[in-house]
């Protein structure tokens, strides 16, 4: 690598580092979100380096970015392409915000049209099957049952589940406190049955654990007394699905989708679901309007004056 190209690489890496600090401190974004945003910007950096294009993040123009997007479109699907465009727009908007640039080189670049994929859901019977498949003869079994009941009862993201603290449990009031995206706090109602399973885990299993210093308050622990990883929860659910014969491609997020869908099908208000899920915008929640045709027919026959 020439010294000249090395100079431009350092310019990009410093700008990316500043942007990460901005997202972390000013926007309160999680490390997972930071990784995803950074990955999109690094794609552009690698493309510039691979094509020996010596231009700084302050001087790159729309023609160069458009050529990058054109080449990217040959390798990735429209959804991934749209995500990269969105990530880069945010990066250059930050540079404008800091008065490093006057314009955004992606301002005139439109994201490709994508078909919005409806989330997979589980039926109540399938959820019961997964939970009944758990081996309760082990200490981890009681923990796993409490975790899955919490995922479904409260509609949590997997990151919210593994970071749930004992000090976040307000069982007397019937709520738990959740710290969601952007460190935003919300209170979510919790079912009495879920309170029962968490209490069993706390009083009979967790009390005998030896939490590490930094995990004293974390509710769900692994065998070494540390916080569970996202991958561990994913693996658990995949294993239970295989063991229980649930032939769907599911993840922890499927429980969140099922939570919202079942609430909506049973007549819950969309605004209430939005608050419980912690969605900033109602349009994000509206994806759960995909209730099945049978349910829509039942609603029509029950409520329409010409039924």
SULWO-V643001 format. One record per helix or strand of 2 or more residues. SS is the DSSP state (H for helix, E for strand). FROM is the first residue (numbers start at 0). TO is the last residue. Records with the same first field share a line. If there is no record, write none. Layout:
# SULWO-V643001
SS=FROM-TO / FROM-TO
This chain:
# SULWO-V643001
H=2-24 / 30-49 / 61-72 / 77-96 / 123-131 / 138-153 / 157-161 / 165-167 / 180-182 / 191-207 / 212-214 / 229-243 / 251-264 / 269-276 / 281-288 / 292-302
E=168-169 / 174-178 / 184-188
